[in-house]
Amino acid sequence: MSDDINNIEQQIDRLINLCARLQKDNESLREREASLLKERSKLLEKSEMARNRVEHMIVRLKNLNTEG
């Protein structure tokens, strides 16, 4: 009976440790996700700005073509 209780205590301790580790991992993953979402947003903004500049250059080049 004492061995059974010891085994159960060990299992509970392992579960507690596993739970704590999973909570830390989860927190770390959430922080990483937030960081990646922020980076994605910045990259999308840069991409949009670059697209607008290219479109503007194309319009200017077309205007030069029609003038010349």
ABEGO torsion letter per residue (X at the ends): XAAAAAAAAAAAAAAAAAAAAAAAAAAAAAAAAAAAAAAAAAAAAAAAAAAAAAAAAAAAAAAAAAAX
